[in-house]
Amino acid sequence: MSQLLGMAMLLYLGVAIILVMAELWSSLWMQRAGRGLLWAGLALHSGALIGRWYASYRMAAGPTPPMVFLEKLRLVILQAPLSNYYDSLVFFSWCLPAMGLLAFRRHLQGWLGAIVAMLACLLLAKASFGGVNANIQPLMPALKSNWLLIHVVVCFLGYAALTVAFGAALLYLIQDYSPREALPALPMLDRLIYRAAILGFFLLTFGILTGAVWAETAWGKYWSWDPKEDASLVTWLIYAAMIHARLLKGWQGRRIAWLAVLGFLAIIFTYFGVNYLQSMHAYMT
């Protein structure tokens, strides 16, 4: 599994380089090659995730007596590789190309594709070389819930969509301040920022709601003003303000792009920064 992830990381790095070269040289075949390699990296990445999921299930099921089908199914769901910092890095990095290829395939080329592939590569590099514990660990009591799979998957897919919005916002700001022929047109980037932000916002909303329900079953209350919850709320408010400004105030262009960048910085703090605070959600504690 580690070898598969290492190969996927190298493929993502190669995709980023090839897509940048394709834009610089206006090469159609390099665009196609980059897209194909991104699919190959996602396939290897998926295989590693499935393998880790199976290994986690076998470790949990090993000492238990024979189970009926529904008990096995629940154990499979509970052992989804999403419960620690390493697993979250691997899954977040999987969500980026998966969301890009499935929801924004027409736009995931050139510079935007390179940004997504490079971010996926960096997340896998953090998981592999950042001193993160990669061992499969028994679940804490609070994580033994069917809500784990739903809540975490929805949140990270939302993060991935909002990362696409961030990438489009970066390209918009570069194109706006220093126009370049190699970059997409401003109206297209503006529409992409909005569409990706809408999808990410709804997924993030559903993720927060499922997290609240999970918190009530685990700790007896829906909201405890934990640092992770507070940071998630701030992130949600930024994107809510962005969509409100777009729909009701008619904001477009540069102001929406800067809000997308601000929202992404809030995501980074919610995901990484909270780990250094005293939080029930901190992966490192």
Secondary structure, 3 states (H helix, E strand, C coil): CHHHHHHHHHHHHHHHHHHHHHHHHCCHHHHHHHHHHHHHHHHHHHHHHHHHHHHHHHHHHCCCCCCCHHHHHHHHHHCCCCCCHHHHHHHHHHHHHHHHHHHCCCCCCHHHHHHHHHHHHHHHHHHHHCCCCCCCCCCCHHHCCCHHHHHHHHHHHHHHHHHHHHHHHHHHHHHHHCCCCCCCCHHHHHHHHHHHHHHHHHHHHHHHHHHHHHHHHHHCCCCCCCHHHHHHHHHHHHHHHHHHHHHHCCCCCHHHHHHHHHHHHHHHHHHCHHHHCCCCCCCCC
